[in-house]
Amino acid sequence: MDPRLEIIDERLKEIKRVIAITGGKGGIGKSLVASTLALTLSKSNNYRVGLLDLDFSGPSTDLILGIEGIYPKEEKGIIPPEIYGIRFMSVIYYAQDNPTPLRGIDVSNAIIELLAITRWGRLDFLIVDMPPGIGDATLDTIRLMKKTQFLTLTTPSIVALGTVKKMLAMLKELNLPIIGIIENMRTAKSPSIEGQINGLDVPYLGAIDFDENLENSIGDKNRLLETAFAQRLREILLRAPQFKLNIVSGL
């Protein structure tokens, strides 16, 4: 048995809630939701928040939050750097700007190593930007982070909804807790998919309209929190009983 597996349980034991942001494919806004959720929580009720970017295909939470020039410290493992009240860890600290063309056992080893060496300490929330789809990286993360709850994302796209249905079916088959599903990037011309989602027996938490100004906020956490996207996400969190969050008003 790999001794790192027991270490992972030890690393995660002081984290109250692990919320994984997941979806059936890339390009649906997972990283934006994960980053904005972490920021919102870090500004609320003195929550201790961590953000883990496990998207090997394209880690981007650092770009979204404008994180640069800070690095983990080595001390009986790796201590994540803290910025904006968030303890941040990402695969970028190992791959940097290089691609990470890992497959099979290499993916598993990379995830195991990252989870085993990271010392989170006490957290109220650890937000995880998951790899897209249901490949090796996703399956390994599910296996290794045992108390994870899943917040699933889709867009009104037929393709995105089709892939997220497969994701939800897998999560249900594994008896894993699903917080609900958020519809992202909705437009006035988007087809209504709420009925289809309700038919999946998964809570439909709400929709976030396409925000034309969102791109201009990338890299600036204050502007990001002021976007219609962030405000709508916060509204969804406040009213969703699955979250049971105490979010301070006026953020």
C-alpha positions in Angstrom: 0.0 0.0 0.0 1.3 3.5 -0.9 2.1 5.2 2.4 1.2 8.6 0.9 -2.5 7.6 1.0 -2.5 7.6 4.8 -0.7 11.0 4.8 -3.5 12.4 2.6 -6.1 11.6 5.1 -4.0 13.3 7.8 -3.5 16.4 5.6 -7.3 16.8 5.1 -8.5 15.9 8.6 -8.7 19.5 9.8 -10.8 20.7 6.9 -14.5 21.0 7.7 -15.8 21.0 4.1 -14.3 20.1 0.8 -16.3 21.5 -2.2 -15.3 20.4 -5.6 -16.3 22.4 -8.6 -16.8 20.0 -11.4 -18.4 19.6 -14.9 -18.5 17.4 -17.8 -16.1 19.4 -20.0 -13.7 22.4 -20.1 -14.7 26.0 -20.9 -17.8 26.1 -18.8 -16.5 28.4 -16.1 -15.3 26.0 -13.5 -12.2 28.0 -12.6 -14.1 31.2 -12.4 -16.7 29.7 -10.1 -14.0 28.1 -7.9 -12.0 31.3 -7.7 -15.0 33.6 -7.0 -16.5 31.1 -4.5 -13.1 31.0 -2.6 -12.9 34.9 -2.6 -16.5 35.3 -1.5 -16.0 32.8 1.4 -12.7 34.4 2.4 -14.5 37.7 2.8 -17.3 36.2 4.9 -17.6 35.5 8.6 -13.9 35.0 9.0 -14.0 31.7 7.1 -10.7 30.0 6.7 -10.5 29.1 3.0 -8.2 27.1 0.8 -8.2 26.9 -3.0 -6.7 23.9 -4.8 -6.3 24.0 -8.6 -6.2 20.4 -9.9 -7.0 21.2 -13.5 -4.0 19.6 -15.1 -5.3 20.4 -18.6 -5.2 24.2 -18.0 -4.8 25.6 -14.5 -6.0 29.2 -14.5 -7.2 30.2 -11.0 -3.9 32.0 -10.5 -4.6 34.1 -13.6 -8.2 34.8 -12.6 -7.1 36.0 -9.1 -4.0 37.8 -10.3 -1.7 35.6 -8.1 1.9 35.9 -8.9 5.2 36.2 -7.1 4.2 34.0 -4.1 5.2 30.4 -3.6 4.7 27.5 -1.2 7.2 27.1 1.7 8.8 23.8 2.5 8.4 22.7 6.2 7.7 19.0 6.8 5.8 19.2 3.5 4.5 22.2 1.6 2.7 25.1 3.2 0.5 26.9 0.7 1.0 30.6 0.3 -1.8 32.8 1.5 -3.2 35.7 -0.5 -6.5 37.6 -0.2 -7.2 35.4 2.9 -7.0 32.3 0.7 -4.5 29.5 1.1 -3.6 28.7 -2.5 -2.1 25.6 -4.1 -2.0 24.7 -7.8 -0.3 22.4 -10.2 1.3 25.5 -11.7 3.9 25.4 -8.9 5.2 22.2 -10.4 4.5 22.6 -14.1 4.9 26.5 -14.2 4.2 27.6 -17.8 5.0 24.2 -19.3 2.3 21.8 -20.5 1.6 18.7 -18.3 1.1 15.9 -20.8 0.5 13.2 -18.1 -1.4 10.0 -18.6 -2.6 7.1 -16.5 -0.3 6.3 -13.6 1.6 9.6 -14.0 -1.6 11.5 -13.4 -2.3 9.4 -10.3 1.2 9.9 -8.9 1.1 13.6 -9.5 -2.3 14.0 -7.7 -1.2 11.7 -4.8 2.1 13.6 -4.4 0.4 17.0 -4.4 -2.3 16.0 -1.8 0.3 14.2 0.4 2.8 17.0 0.7 0.3 20.0 1.1 -0.2 21.1 4.6 -3.5 22.9 4.7 -4.0 23.1 8.5 -7.4 24.1 9.8 -9.9 25.3 7.1 -13.6 25.8 7.1 -13.7 25.3 3.3 -11.3 23.9 0.7 -12.5 24.7 -2.8 -11.2 22.4 -5.5 -11.1 23.3 -9.2 -11.5 19.9 -10.6 -10.2 18.5 -13.9 -12.9 18.5 -16.6 -14.7 15.3 -17.4 -14.5 11.9 -15.9 -11.0 10.9 -16.7 -8.2 9.5 -14.5 -7.5 12.8 -12.7 -11.2 13.2 -11.7 -11.5 9.6 -10.6 -8.3 9.8 -8.6 -9.4 13.0 -6.9 -12.7 11.4 -5.9 -10.9 8.3 -4.6 -8.4 10.3 -2.5 -10.5 13.2 -1.2 -13.1 11.1 0.6 -15.3 13.8 2.2 -15.7 15.9 -0.9 -19.1 17.4 -1.9 -19.7 18.2 -5.5 -21.0 21.4 -7.0 -21.6 20.8 -10.7 -21.6 23.3 -13.5 -23.1 23.3 -17.0 -23.9 25.8 -19.7 -27.1 25.8 -21.8 -25.1 24.1 -24.5 -26.5 20.7 -25.5 -23.0 19.3 -25.5 -22.2 20.6 -22.0 -25.5 19.3 -20.6 -24.9 15.9 -22.2 -21.5 15.6 -20.7 -22.6 16.8 -17.3 -25.4 14.2 -17.3 -22.6 11.5 -17.5 -20.7 13.2 -14.7 -23.8 13.3 -12.4 -24.6 9.6 -13.3 -21.1 8.6 -12.1 -21.3 10.7 -8.9 -24.7 9.1 -8.1 -23.4 5.6 -8.9 -20.6 6.2 -6.4 -23.0 7.5 -3.8 -21.2 10.8 -3.6 -22.9 14.0 -2.1 -24.0 16.4 -4.8 -24.7 19.9 -3.6 -26.5 20.8 -6.9 -26.0 22.2 -10.3 -25.5 25.8 -11.5 -26.3 26.8 -15.1 -23.6 29.2 -16.3 -23.3 31.6 -19.3 -27.0 31.8 -19.9 -28.2 34.3 -22.6 -31.5 35.6 -23.7 -31.4 33.2 -26.7 -30.3 30.1 -24.6 -32.8 27.2 -24.5 -34.4 26.5 -21.2 -32.6 23.5 -19.5 -34.0 23.9 -16.0 -36.6 21.2 -16.7 -34.0 18.8 -18.0 -31.8 19.3 -14.9 -34.8 18.9 -12.5 -35.4 15.6 -14.3 -31.9 14.4 -13.2 -33.0 14.4 -9.5 -30.3 16.9 -8.7 -31.0 20.4 -7.1 -31.1 23.1 -9.7 -29.5 26.0 -7.7 -29.9 28.7 -10.3 -28.6 30.3 -13.5 -25.9 32.9 -14.0 -26.3 35.1 -17.1 -23.4 35.6 -19.5 -21.5 38.7 -18.2 -19.9 40.7 -21.0 -17.7 42.6 -18.5 -16.4 39.5 -16.8 -13.3 39.2 -19.0 -12.2 42.7 -18.0 -12.0 41.7 -14.3 -9.6 38.8 -14.8 -6.5 39.3 -12.7 -8.2 41.9 -10.4 -10.0 40.3 -7.4 -11.8 43.5 -6.4 -13.3 44.0 -9.9 -14.1 40.3 -10.0 -16.2 40.6 -6.8 -18.1 43.5 -8.3 -19.1 41.8 -11.5 -22.7 40.7 -12.1 -21.3 37.2 -12.3 -19.9 37.3 -8.8 -23.0 39.0 -7.4 -25.3 36.3 -8.9 -23.1 33.5 -7.7 -23.3 35.0 -4.2 -27.2 35.2 -4.4 -27.3 31.5 -5.4 -25.1 30.5 -2.4 -27.2 32.6 0.0 -30.4 31.0 -0.9 -29.3 27.4 -1.4 -29.9 25.3 1.7 -27.4 22.8 0.5 -24.6 25.3 1.3 -25.8 26.5 4.7 -23.4 29.4 4.5 -23.3 32.5 6.6 -22.2 35.1 4.0 -21.8 38.6 5.2 -23.9 41.0 3.2 -22.6 44.0 1.3 -19.6 42.2 -0.3 
